[in-house]
Amino acid sequence: MQQGRFFNWRKLAEAQRGLLTRYASTDISKYISHIIFSVLLGVFAGAGAMVFHSLLEGTRHFFEYFNLRTYLGVDFNLIFIFPVAGAIIVAAMTRYLPAIARERDVTSVIKSVLFRNGFIPFKVTLFHFFAPIISIGSGAPLGPEGPAAKMGSGLGSLMAQIFRLNQREMRMYAVAGAGAAIAAVFNAPIAGVFFGIEVILLNDLKNQAMSALVISSVVADVFSRAILGNKHIFRIPHYSSGDVGDFPYFLLLAILCGAVSILFFQLRKGSSFLLVKKLGITNEFMKLVPVAALFGIVLLFFHQLYGIGYNTINEVLNHHYSLAFVLALLVLKLFFMALFLEAGSYGGTFAPSLMIGVLLGHSFAVLVNALFATSLDPIVFALVGMGGVLAGINAIPLT
């Protein structure tokens, strides 16, 4: 009797295993697991982006010029020390971990997706999590969005490794993680989706990662808003979009945005030629520390260049600066952004592109108004310039 019972239970267990095996091979089970992993990635990427953003903002806020006396009890004139200190730490990281340091910016994510099926070692993700925090937090005029996207891709790849997913799925979640992190940082799920399409997928709309990208971006955005609240980075005052007669000026601004984007690429090329070919500098410390020292001196007169630049964008949008000062910020931002990137600092070009666009669009409208007695709204042209330069430098017209 007991043997019969045992035999029945064993048969039942075998039947259950058979049913589970057949269910696991069905399309519906694959779709459900895909949705679960996409949601899980959205939560992971959203949480990671929040930690990254909080650490970066905390570091930047601690060392900003108007907080030096409050937190450290030091005079504003000592602000030049912090970019130099950050440069020394970052140069040391680059020198002693050269293989990991080479895996920088979003280009490395694209290479991982195309050539390594989305495999990104966790030590690479960890390195490029802290290096931009130190660089940007100590003043480098770069942005957090590229590093955040790299972190999101690394988390997507790590999730696939933990759950032993296949290469196709690892590639898919590495792509989705990048978009999810951007969505969480900007509170903009659509921007996260378009970023993944344009930058990582290289405009491949038929890619299998599309559904994971959409789900993860939305979940990351919801998760970020639930924890941090519905905060807006930019404070945009009331503006007037103008009339049909202003359209030629928008077209002219678009051409200027393209010209400034080309100028930035030429500055990067010139900076690389100067540092490596002309001066023959290969030592990480000798490249980055002098650049940071020069930047620190400039900060004594233009502290608005410190770090990401979101505060400066808001101040320009609210007409806090003269035309000459805005033009000076524009030139210096372009110059140091190119120089820091070629000298070996860590950070992205998204936020700096926004700042450059605002400076360009605002100064363009003010200058045209002064020369031709027009009534262009500088706020509108600043916003249009923001999108124009972002698209030109990063080749992402949709995002």
Buried (B, 14 or more C-beta within 10 A) or exposed (E): EEEEEEEEEEEEEEEEEEEEEEEEEEEEEEEEBBEEBBBBBBBBBBBBBBEBBEBBBEBBEBBBBEEBEEEEEEEEEEBBBBBBBBBBBBBEBBEEBEEBBEBBBBEBBBEBBEEBBBBBBEEBBEBBBBBBBBBBBBBBBBBBBBBBBBBBBBBBBBBBBEEEBEEEBBBBBBBBBBBBBBBBBBBBBBBBBBBBBBBBBEEEEEBBBBBBBBBBBBBBBBBBBEEBEEEEBEEEEEBEEBEEEBEEBBEEBBEBBBEBBEBBEEBBEBBBEEBEEEEEBEEBBBBBBBBBBBBBEBBEEBBBBBBBBBBBBBBBBEBEBEBEBBBBBBEBBBBBBBBBBBBBBBBBBBBBBBBBBBBBBBBBBBBBBEEEEEEBBBBBBBBBBBBBBBBBBBEBEEB
